[in-house]
Amino acid sequence: MAECIYSNNINKSILTSGFTIPVDKWDIFAKCLGANLQKGERKEIVVWVGQLKCSASYTNVNLTGENAGRTVFQVRYSGDLVSELRKIFSPNSDNYDAVGGKLEVYSGKVGELTFKCLPAVTVNTINEDSAVSTTPGVMNLNTVVTKILNDYVPSKKETFAGHQMGSFFRSDIPLAIYETGIVESAPYLITGSVGQGNWAMIPWVCIFDRKITTTATKGIYIVYLLSKDGNSLYLSFNQGCTDIRKNNSKKDTIRIMREKAEDIRKRIDSRGFNADNNAKLGDGLTELGELYQEGMIFYKEYKKGNVPGESELQNDLRLMMDIYKEYVNGKAENTEIIDVEVGEEQLSTKDTLDQIKKYIAAKGFTFNEGLVENYYLSLKSKPFVILAGTSGTGKTRLVRLFAEAIGATSQNGRYKLVSVRPDWSDSSDLFGHVNLNDKFIPGAIIDFVKQAELDSRNPYFLCLDEMNLARVEYYLSDILSIIETREYVDGKVTTDPLITENYYGADITAKGKYGVVRIPENLYIIGTVNMDETTFPFSRKVLDRANTIEFSTVELLANFDSTQGEVKAIFADNTFMKADYVFFNQCASDKDFVEDVCIELQDINKILEKANAHVGYRVRDEIVFYMLNNKNAGNLLTRNQAFDHEIMQKILPRIQGSSASVKIMLCELFKYCAGDYESYQTESDDVSAKMMAAANKETCKYKESAKKIAFMVRRFEEDGFTAYWL
C-alpha cells in the first residue's frame, strides 16, 4: 500500500522547480528511491501525476560558501511535470504566491513517486513582500509565522501521534530559519517542540549557540514562543529555567531569572526590542509556561492577522542574533551554579594552577604536593591520562574539580562522566551502532565529541570512570590508534577520521548530524581505574599511550584550615591545555635540553633490556614533551621531580613478571634512581628493606620511583611475581 511520505502547501518552488526534503524524511526518501547519495550526487527518478509519467531527479545538493557544511536533499524537476502542476494549481495566473492547495507525495516502486494534487477551493493571499526561499520546498519566515499562528491551536483538537505539526516544528521551521542565511548550522542548533506525548500549551522553536547550551532547560538562547490562545507569537531572547527551578522555589526562580535579565539588559543594547517583564503568554499557564514568560530578556510580539512582511521578520531575527553574539562574546556562559571569573590579564601557567589548587581546596579536597601540576603536564603532553589507585582516593573528584576550576562543567556540557560497563567489547558502545531498522543509535560519547569539535575554543574533559571494568584495548581501540595520527595543520592539531560517513549505514539523518568525526584538539580523555579482582589489566598498547598517575597516599585526618571559603573558578580557554608538541622534531629549538633527557633515557633503556622491558620512540617522545612542557611553564616541578614522575608513569607500569631477570633489572633500575645500597645482592631475601631505607635518604635522586621499585621487589620476594599495580 502506498504511503504518504511528504506533504506541503503549494508555493512557488513546488510549481516551478521542486522541493527540499525535510530532515526527518531523509531516510524514507532514500529507501523509496533506492539511493544513498553522497554530496553532489543525483539519481534520475519517475514521478506520476495521475496517468502522466514525468522525469525528475533526487539530489544531494552540493552547497558551497558559508552553507558548505549543510546537507540538503531535494526532488527537482522541470518540463512536463512543471506544466502539469501549473495546469492543476494555477491555470490562469503566474502569481504563484497567491496559489492555494496542497501537494502530497506517495511512495511507489523503488525509484518512483506519485504526486497527489489537492487544489484549494479558496485563495490564501500571502503578505505582499514575503520573500520566496532560494531553496525549493523551504518555507519563508512569513509563511512559517502565519502557519504557527493560524494552525497550531486548531491542530490540538486532533490526534497528537504522527501529526504533521510535529514535523513542521521539528524540521520545516529549522530548515526555513537556516535557509535565511542569518543562522549558520555549524555553530547553532535549531530545534522545535510541540510536546512529548501530548500537545504543549506553549510550543517553541529554539536557536542554541552550541558553546552555551543545546537544551531549553539551561543557558541563554533565542526562542519563538506561541501564546496559549495562539493569537501571539513572541520572538525572544530568553533563558533556561528548569535547572534553576531544581534548586529553588518557584518564587526564587522567578527572582533569579529577573535579576539575570536585568543584568543583561544593562550590558546589551535592546536593538529596539521590548526590554521589560510585560510579555503575556496567557492566563492559567502551567508552571513551565509561566517560567518561559518570566525568562524573557528582550522580545517582540507578532499578532495573528497582522504578521509583518518577510523583510521585517528577517531583520528582527538578524538583530536578535546580534544580541546573542554580543552576549556570547562578552561572557562565556558556564553554569547557573559556578560563577566563573575572567581576569583582565592573562594569568601565567603557574598562577593558573595555583588558582585551580585553591578552588579544589575550597571544595574540601587536598592532594599530594605536585599532583595537580603533574596531572596538568600529563594532559598537555598527551590528552589521554590514566588515574590508578585504591577506590575512594579522589581520582574522579580530581578530574571533575580540575575541569570545574577552569570553567568546564557538566551543566555547560564541557565535562562528561561516563561509567564504563563490563559488557563493552568494541567502539560501538562509545560511538553508536546501526540497528536492524537501519537507524543509527548514538553511543555514550559521540554527541560530546562532536560538541567539542564545534566548540574548539574551550577544553572538554571526558572521564571514563572505572575504565578497566571492560577490556580497554577492545572498546577504546579506535581512539588508541587514531590518537597516534595527531599532527599540526595550520596551527591546529588534527587527526585521521575516527568515524567516517559510512559508519552510519543508510541513516542519512545521522550522517548529516555527525558526519566525519575526528579527535578534537580540545578533548581530554581521563580514565580512572581500580586494580582488583573485578577489573582487567592493561596491555602495553594502552600503557604506552598514556601517563599513568598513581593515587596511593590517603590522608584521613581532617584539615579544615585548607578550606578558604568560596573561591571562584577562572576561565581558561584551550590554549592553556593545548599540546605544544606532537612530533619529536618540534623540539629542535631546545636541542641541548632534549639531548640531556634522551641520554638519561638511553641509560635507563639499557637496564630495561635485561628483562626485555625497554621502551620505544613513542615513550621517548612523550617523556621529552612532558619535560619540555614543565620547563616552558617556568619549572612547575624541579627537573628531578618531573623526570621522577615520568619514570613512575611511563616506564614502571610496563614492568611485570616472575623471572629472575625481572628482579635483577629492578635492582639495577633502583641503583640508577637511588644510588647503591648496603650489601646489594639480588639473591638476598631482604633486598626490598634495604631499598626502602636507601629510598628515604636525602641523596636519593628519584625518590618516588625508588620507593615504587622497592615495593615491586618486596612483592617479588613474597609472591615470586611482581607488577606495578597494587
N, C-alpha and C positions, 0 to 999 in steps of 0.2 A: 504494500500500500504506500502511495506517495506521501511524503512528509513535508509539511511547510517548514522550510529551513531559514526563511528570511522574509520580512515584510517591512514596508516603509511607505510613508505618504509620498505622493508624487511630487517631484521637484524638477528643476531644470536639468540636473545631472542625469537623472533616470531617463528623461526624454531625449537627451542629446548624446550621451556618451557612456553611461554605465553607473555603477555604484561601488562603494567601498564596503567590504565585508566586515561586520563587527568582530571584535576580538573573540568574543565567546562563541562565534560561529566558524572560526578558522578551521577547527578540527573536522566539523561535519561537512564543510565545503570540500576540504581536501579529500575526505573519504568518498563523497559522492562523485567528485570529478576525477578521482583516481590519480592524484598528483601531489607530491610533496615538494613544492617548488623552493629552490634557493633564490636569493635576492637577484633580481634581473631576469629570472626565467618566466616563461609563459607557456600555456598549453591551449591549443585551439579546442573549443567545445561547441556543442549544439544546444540551441535554445528553441523550444517550441512555444509558439503563441497560437493557441487553438490548433489548427491544422497546418500552420505555416512553420516550416523548418528554416531556422536562421543560424548564421555563424556568429560566434563571439569568442572572446579569449579570457582565460583565467590567468591572472598576472600577479607576481610578487614584485611590486613596484620598486625600481632602482632609484630611491630618493637620493639626492645629493645635498651638498651645503650643510646648513645647520640641522637639517632633518635627516642626515645620513644615518643616524643611529636608530631611526624609527623603522618599524616593519609595517607595511601596508599591503593588504591583499585586495584586489579589485576584480570585478567582472566588467569587461569593456566590450563595447560593440558600436556598430555604425550601420550604414546601408539599409537593408531591408528591415532589420529589427527596429531601428530608429523610426523609419517611415511607418511601420505598423503601430508602434506605441503612440506616435503623434496622431495617427488616424483615430485611435481609440480614445485618447485622453484630451487632445487639443486639435480637433479637426478644423476649426475656424479661426485659430488665433496662434500667434507666435509669442504671446505674453505668458511664458511658462510659469512665471512666479504667481500667476493668478489661477493656475490649474489645480483643481482638487482631485481627489481619488486616492487609490492605494494600489500598490503592486505587491503581490505575494509570489514567492519563488518556491517551487516544489522540486524535490529530488526525483530522479528518474533512473534510467540506465546509467551505468558508470560513464561519465563524460558528458551527460546530458542534464539540462534543467528545463522546467516548464514554468512559464510566466502566466500567472492568473491576474488579469487586469480588472480592477474594480473602479470604474469611473464614479466621480462624485455627482450627486444629484444637485447639490448647491455649490456655489463658488466661494472659496475662502480666500479673501484678499489679504496678502501679506503686506506689512508696513512698506511703504514705497521706497525707502532707502535701505532695505535689508539686502546685505551683500550675499552673493552666491559663493558657496565654498569652492575652493580651487580643486579639491579632491572629490571625484564623483562619489555620490552617495552619502557624503558627510554633511550634516545639517549645519546651518549657521547659528549664531547665538540668538538672533531674533526668533528663529523657529524653535530653538530649544526652550527659551524662556516662555514663549507663548504656549508651547505644549505643556510645560510643567504647570503653569497657572490654569490652563483650561482642562487638562485631562487627569491630573493626579487624584484629586478628591473624588471624581466620578469612578475612577478605577478601583477605589477602595470598596466599592459595593460589589466588586467581582471577586472571584476566587484568587487568592494570593499566589498559590503554587504555579509556577510556569508563566506568570503573567508577563506580557510584553513590556510593561512599565519597569519591571526589574532590569531587563536587558537594556532598556533605554537609559536608566540611571547609571548602570554599571559600565556600559560600553559606548553607547551612542553619544552621551554627553561628554565623557572624557575625550573621545575622538574629535568632537566638534571644538572643544577648547584647545586641544593640541593643534588642530588644523588652523587656528587663527595665527599661529606663529608667535604668540605672546608668551606661551608657556612651553618650555623645552622638556622633552620626555626624559632625558638623562638625569638632570638634577631634580626634577619634580615628578612626584607621583600624583595622579588624579584618580580618585575613586568615589563612587556614589553608593548610597544605600536607601532602600525603601523599607527596611526592616528585616528581621530574621524570624521567619516562620509566620509572622503576622505583619500587616501594614503598619508602618511607622506613623505616629502622629505628626512628627516633623521630619520629613525626608531631607537628605542633604547630599551635596557634592563638594568634596574637599580637594584642595590643592596643597600638597605637603612638600616642603623642602626636605629632601631625604636626609640632609645633615642634621635637621632639627627633630623631625618626627615622621613616622609613616602611619600613625594611628590617630583617630579623633579623640582618644582618651587623654592625651597629654600633649604638651608643647603648644606652639603658636602656628596658625595656618590660616589660609583663606577658605571660606566656606559659603556656598549658596544654601540658604535655609528657606523652606516654604512654610508660611504660616499655617496654623491649624485649620483655618477655614478655606485655605487655598487662594485667597484673594491678594496676597502679598508675597513676593519673593525678595529676600534680602541677600545682597552681596556684602559679606562682612569679613573683617579681619578679626579673628576670633582666637579662643584659647581652650585647650582641653580641660575638662572638669573632673573626669572620673577618678584620676589618680589623686587629685586634691581632696575629693569627697571621701576617699577611703580613710583618710586620717583626720577628718574634720567634720563637724556638724554641718548641716545644710546652711545655717546662718553664717558660720565662719567661712565656709567655702565661698559663698557669695561675697563676703567682705574681702577675702584674699584676692578673688578674681577682679573685683572692682579696683582694689588698690593697685594691682598689676596693670590693669587697663589705664588707670590714671597716670602711672609712671611712664608707660609707653607713649601716651598722648603728649606728655611734657617733652619727650625727646624726639618725637617724629611728627612732621607736618601732616595734617589730615588730608591734604590734596583736595579739599572741598567736600570730603565725605562727612557725614554726621559723626560727632565725637562726644556722645552723651550716653545716658542709660535709659533712653526713651523708646528703644525698639520694642515692638509689641508682636509676639508670635501668636498671641491669643489668650483667652481665658480658660481656666480648667486644664492647664498643661500638666503633663507628667513632670516629675522632678527633673528628669533629664532634659526635657523640653525647656523647662524654666531656666536651667543652668546654661543651656545653649543661648538663651535670650540674654542672660546676665553676663555671658562671656564676651559679648560684642565689644570691640575696642573702637573700630571705625565701621560704618555701614552705609548702605544706600538701599532704599526701598523701591521695588518695581511693582506697580499696581496692575491687576488684571484689567484688560481693556484699554490700557494706556502704556503699553510696552514701548520703550524707546527704540529707535532705529538701530541697525547693525553698527553703524559707526560709533554711536554713543555707548553702546554696550561694550564694544571692544575697547574704547578709550577708558571706560570705567575699570575694566579688567586690567588694562595696562597700568593705570595709576595704582591700583591695589597691589599689583606685582612690584611696582616701585617701592611701595611701603614695605612689603615683605622683604625685599632685597636690602633695603636700608636697615631694617631690624636685624636681619641675619648678620650683615657686615658690622653692625655696631655692637652686637652682643651675641656671641656663640652660645646658643641655648644648651644647657646641660641637664638640669633636673629641677623639679619643684622642691627637692629636699636638700640638695647640696648646693651651696652658694659658691660659685666659682669666682675667684679673684683674678683679674687680669692686670698685671703690673704695667706701669708706663714704660719701664726699661726692661730689656731682655735680661733675665737672670742668667748667671753662669751655670754650668752644669753642676758644680759643687753646691752653689746656693739653692738650685732647684731641688737637688737631692736632700739637702738639709731641711727644706720646707716639706718635702714628702715625708721624711722621718718624723717631723713634728706632727704632721697630720696623722700618721699611723699611731704615734704615741698618745695623741689626744683621744684616739678611739680605744685606748686601753691595751695596746699591744706593743711589746718591745721584742726586738730581735737582736741576735748577736751583733757586736760591733763589726761593721764592714759588710754585713749581709745584704743590705739594701743596695750598696754600691756594687757589690758582686752581681746581684740579680740584674741591675741595670746594664752593667758592662756585658753580661752574658747575652741579654736580649739584643743589645746594639750590635754585638759581634755576629749573631745569627738569630733570627726570630723564632727559634724553637728551643725551649728550655724545659728540663725535667726537674721537678722538685720531689725529692725522695726522703722518706723518714717515717717515724712512728706516727700512727693515727693520732690526730688531735694536736699536732705540734705547730699548727698555724700556716701550713703550706697554702691551702686555698685562700685563707684570710689575707696572706701577703699579696697574692695575685689581685684580689679584689681591692684592697686598700691602696695598693700602689696605683692601680688604674683610676680609682676614685680621686686620688690625690692630684692627678693631672687632668681631671675633668671627664674621664671615660666611665660611664655608669651603665647599669642595666636599664635605667629609666630613659636615657637618651640613645640606647641601642648600641653603645660602643664597648660594652663589656658583656660577655655571654658565658655563662657556666653551663657546660654540657656534661651530664653524668653518663659515663660510658657503661654500656650494658654488656654482660658476659657473653651474649649470643651474637655480638657483632663479629662478622667474619670477612667483610670486604668494604670497599669505599662507598657502596650504595647506602650504607647505614648513615654515612655523613652527608652525602650529596643527593641521594634520592634514587628512585628507580621507576621504570615504566611498568605499570600493572597490566593485567590481562586485557583490559579495555583500551590499551594504548594511551593511557593517561599517565603523565609524569607525576609522581608523588615526591614532593621535596623531602630531602633528608634533614638531619639535625642542624647543619651549618650553612647550607648553600645560600639562604637569604642573608645571613650575617656576612658571609664572604663577599657577596655581591654588593651589599650596602657599603662595606669597607672600600671596595673598588671605586664606587661612585663618590665617596667622601674621602678622597686621598689626602686632604689637608690634615686630618685628625688620626691619631693612633687608635687601633681597635685591638682589644685583648680577648682571646678565646681561651678559656680554661677547660681542659679536658680532665674532669675530676675522676680519680681512681682509674687512670687511663689503661693500666695493665690488668684490669678485670677481664679484658679480652686481649688477644694477641695483637700488639701494636703494629707489628710488621705486616699484619693482614689488612686491618681496616684503615691504617694510615699509610699504606704502601705508596699510593699515588702522590700524596703530599711529600713523603720522604724522598721520592725520586725527583719530582718537579722542583723542589726547593733547591736542588743542586744545579738547576739551569739558570739561576739568577744571573742577571747581567745589567749593566748600566746602559741605557739607551736614552740619549738626550737628557741626561741628568736624572733619569727616573729608573728605579730598579724594577725590572720586569722579568717574567719567566715564560717558559713554554706553556701552552694551554694545559690547564688542569682538567678542564671539561671542554669538549668540542660540541658543535651543534648537533652532531649525530647522537649524542648521549640521550637526547630527549625523545628519540624514536619519531613517531608520527605526530607527537603532540606539538603542534605549531604554536599554541599559546605559550607553552613553557619555553620554547625556543626563542620566541620574541621577548619574553620577560627576562631570561637569564643569558642567552647567547653563549659566546665563548667566555669561559671563566679562567682567570689566571690567579696566582697567589699575589695579592696586592702588596705593595711595599710597606703599607701601614698596618699589616696584620701580624700580630704577635701571638704565637701559639705556646701555651704553657700547660704541661701535663703534670698532675700530682699523682704520686704513686705510693702505695704501701707494699712492702715486700714481705709477704707471709704465705701461708699455705693456700690462700684463696686466690692468689694472683699468679700471673705468668712472668717469667724472667724476660730480660731484654736481650735481643740479638745484637751483634756488633753493628749491624746496619743501622739500628736505632741509636746506639750509644755514640757512634762516630759522628752523627749528625746533630747532637745536642750537647749543651753544657748541662751536666747533672749535678745539681746542688743538693747536698745532704742536710737534712734537719735532724740532728741527733741530740742537741743540747736542749733541755727543758728546765726552765727556772720557775718553780711553783710558788715561790714567795711573792706576796703582793708588793707592788711598788707604786703606791698611789702618788708619789711625788713626780712620777714621769708624766702623768696626765696634766695638761696645761690649759684646761678649759677648751673652748671652741677654737679650732684652727681651720681656716678656710682652705679649700682646695685652690690650686692655681690652674691657669690654663696653659698647657704646653702642647704645641702642635707637633706634627710628626717629625719636624727637623730635630727635635730633642731625642727621638728614638731611632731615627732612620740610620741604616747601615752606611758607614763611610767607605767601607772596603768590601768588595765582593770577589775580586781577583787578586792574587798574590802580587802581580806586577804593579798594582796601585800603591804598593808600599815602598816603591823605589826612592821616594823623597826622604825616607828615614833609613837609608841603607845601613848605616853603622849600627843603629839600634836593632834592626831586624836581623842582621848578621849575628849579633851577640845572642839574641834569643835562639836563633837556629843552631848555633854552635852548642848551646846547652841542650837543646832538644836532641841533637845528634848524639851527644854523650849518653843521654837517658835511653835513646833508642838502642844503642849498643848493649845496654844492660837488659832491655826488654827482649832482645833477640835470643837470650839464653833460654827463654821459655816460649819462643815463637809468639810473643805478645807485642811486637814492635808496631808502631803506628805508621800511617801513610801520609800523603801530601795533604789530604783533607784536614786531618787533625793538626798538622803543622800550620796550615794556613789559618785555621780558626783560633789557634793559640796566639799566633802573631797578631791577628786582628784584635783580639782581646787586649793584648799587651799595649798595642798602639792606641786603642781607644782610651785606656787608662792614662797613658802618657799625655795624649792630646787634651784630656779633660783636666789637666793640671795635677796628675797623680792623686786620684781619689784614694788609691791604695799605694803603699810603698811597692817598689819593684819586686821585692821578695814576696810580699803578701800576694800580689797579683799572680806571680808565677806559681806560688803555693796553691792558690785556688785552681789554676789550670791543671796542675798535676792531679789534684783531687777530682776534678770534674771531667777531664778528657782522657786521662791515662789510667788511673787506678780502677775505674768502673769496668774496664775491659778485662781485668785480670781475674782469673779463677782457675781452679784445677786441684788435682791431688798428687801430682808427680813431684819428685824431689827437686826437679828443675825449677818448679814454681817457687818453692821455698828459697832455694839458692838465689833466684832472681830477685825476690822480695828483700832478702837480706842485703844484696848488693845495692838495690834501689834505696834502702834505708840509709846505708852508708853515704850515698850521694846526698840525701836530704838532710841528714843529721850529723854526719861525721862518724868516725868509728866509735865503738862502744866496748866496754870491758869484756875481755875473753870471748871475742867473736868466734863462735863455732856454729855452723848451721845445723850440726847434728845434736846440739845441746837441747835439753828439754825446757830450759828456762830462757831461751833467746828472747822471747817477747817481753819478759820482765825487764831484761837489760835494755831492750829497745825503748820501752816506755820511760825508763829513768833517763836515758840519753835524750829522748824527745822533749823532756821537760826542762832541759838545760837552756840557759840563755844563748848559748853558742849554736843551738840548732837553727839551721838556715831556713828550712821549710817545715815549720813546726806541725801544722795540721796534717800534712801529708805523712810526716814521720809517725804521728800518733795513729793514723789510719793503717799504715803498714804494720805497726806493732800489733794492732788489733787483728789484722789479717793473719799474721804469723801465729798469734796465740790461738786463733781458730784452727789453723792448720795443725798445731800441736795437739789440740784437744780432739779434733774430729777427723784428722787425716785429709781434710779438704778445706779449701778456703775460697772466699769470694768477697767482693767489695760490700755486698749488701748485708745488712743486719739479719 
